[in-house]
Amino acid sequence: MITVVGTGTGAYGTRVPPGARLVVGARRHLDAVSLPEGAERVVLGPLAPALDTIGEYVGKERPVLVLASGDPGFFGIVRALAERFGPGLLDVRPGVSSVAAAFARIGLPWDDAVVVSAHGRDLRTAVNVCRARAKVAVLTGPGAGPAELGAALAGTCGDDRVLVVASALGDPAGERVERLTPAEAAARDWGTAVNVVLCLSGARAPGPLRTVAGPPAGPSRWALEESEFTHRDSMITKFEVRALALARLGPHLGDLVWDVGAGSGSVAVECARLGAAVTAVEKTADGVERIRANAAAHGVDVSVVHGAAPEALARLADPDAVFVGGGGRALPAVVTACARRARRTVVVAVAALDRVPAVREALAAAGFACDGVLLQSSRLAPLPGDVTRLAATNPVFLLWGTRPPVLHEGVTK
């Protein structure tokens, strides 16, 4: 009853099956094909009215044709149609998706690419994925095109990042595929013909042979040994503390995490290994270099800001989660600044008992539900004579605040 045809870059091109009494699609799709004689046409704008019109025709058992770009089952209209009318009523005839076409144009495989949609969605998720992964395809939309993506990425990801902007794919006269830096993309007015933007790290494309499609699997282990990081005088978050901190931070693909007072950057690196985009803030020049060296050694991107919090935080994008290490008199102000902007959680490691009340007060004042533990651990250590003792590590308070979830406007759980 509902035939869905992918046009433009697809194998079906503009071949339209006959007999439809209603044809629905974007204006460019409707103008590009010969419509069945006598068929009503609906130009897609808001989706709900179009679905209502389709429902009227389906109710009368009159055939409907829906035109869409590329593969309509890939971030396309098939989802909405299947939810409204059921998959049994759909005859889907996919074309080549814009993502597949864009990668084909530049001669790269894409079984290891991450695909993220910014069409009708907050651009921040796409930005964070581009910062964290080496091969990303971004489906664009109004207010979330190459210029906006480039502006958000400029200066926050590796220098080897390149944006490939694919416009008017499948149009013999108008198709363009351009390679630019994020800053160059930000300076352009791109119009409405952009299909997809690829964000690539040149050092890591095309990548190794794959067995499972999609982004690389997460690390097989975390809370790495301190010996796996360059650090100064044991000034590093111990793995026991890091393990619980990571559990409370919950870093994942699409997140932005701040590591404030990063020191060696061990927490920053671990969050990046788990898929998050990460900004590390460190006030010492030698600490900045250690963070960069540790990130490179573990094959992840960490954006490093040389400066002291809270002042250095003002120019950063709002994070999903924040880890605060170190201490000092500025700690309450730092925690307050982080809590005001964190979308989900703030985790604070504190060595001094005297700092605990101020940290809890700062988290609570920002509306966070606060909790914490005192971590005291003893590690197995060898002694002469093939015997083992327990070696105590320094106790650390780990405090965390979690923002209550919003059920609906004005009401929290």
C-alpha positions, 0 to 999 in steps of 0.5 A: 500500500505504501511504496517508498523509493530512494532517489538521487544517489540510489540504484533505483534513481528516478524510476517511479512505479505507476499507479500511486494516487498520492505522492509524498516527498521533498519538493526537489524529489517531486520536481525530478520525477514524472508523477503518475497521472492524476496523483495528488502530491504533498510536499514534505514539510512538517511530518505529522500532516503528511502522515495524516494524509497518507493515513487517509489514503491507506484507510481507503486502500489507495496506493501511496508513493513516498520519495526519499533521498538515498536509503530511506531506511537509514536515518530516513522516513521508513522509521516513521512510516513503520511506526505509524502504519506497520512494516507489513504495509511498506514496500521499501526500494532503497537507493544508495545512502548519502553516506555510502555515496560520499565514501565511494566518491573519495575511495574509502571503505566505511564499514569502520565509520561512525554515522551520526545525525545532526538533522533536527538534533543537537549538534553537540553529539555529532561534534563530540563523536567527531572529536573522539573517532577517526572516521565519522559521517555526519548527516547535516541539517539546518543550523547543523551544517559544515560551517557550524560543525567546522566552527565547533571542531576548530582548535578542539581536535587533532591537527590532522582532521579534515572535513569532506563536504559532499553536496548534491550527490547524484546530480550530474550538474551540481555534485561537489565533494570538497576537502577542507580543514574545520576552520575553512569549512566554518568560513563558508556559506554552504547553502542547502545542497549539502548531503553529508559531511565526513570528518576524517583523521588522515593518520588513521584512514582507511584502517585495518580489515574489519569483521564487525561493522561500526565503530571500534570496540571499546577497550578490553580493560580500564583502570589501567596500572599507573605504570602505563602512564607517564607521571611525576612523583606518583602524582597520578590518580591511583587505579582503584580510585580511577575505576570508581571515578569512571563508573560514576562518570559513565563516559561514552560515545557522544559525551564530552568530559572535562578532566580538571586539574588533570595532572598526568591525564590518566582519567582523561585518557581512560575516558577517551578510550571509552569513546568520549570526547575529552578536554583536559585542563592543566595549569603546569606546562610540564603537565600539559606535555605529559597529558599529550604524551599519554594520549598519544601513547594510548592512541586517543585524542585529548584536547589539552587546555593550559590554564588554571580553573575555574578561569580556564573553563569559561571558554569551553563547551558545556560537558556531560561529566566532569572529573576534578582532581587535585585540591587547594583553596580554589577547589570549592570555586572549581567544583561550583563552576563545574557543577553549574555547567555539567549536564549529568555528573561531577566527580571529585577526588579529594585527599584532605578531609578538610576539603570534603564539606566544602565540596559537598556544599558546592555540589548540593548548592548546584542542585546535585544529589551528592554521595561519596566514599573513602577509598582505602586499599592495600595492594599485594607486595612481595617480600624476601623469602617468597612471601607477600605483604599488604602495602597500603595506598593513601586514602582518598575521598571520592565524592560525586554529584548527580543531576536529577533527571528531568521528567518534564518541564519544571519537574525532577525525579 
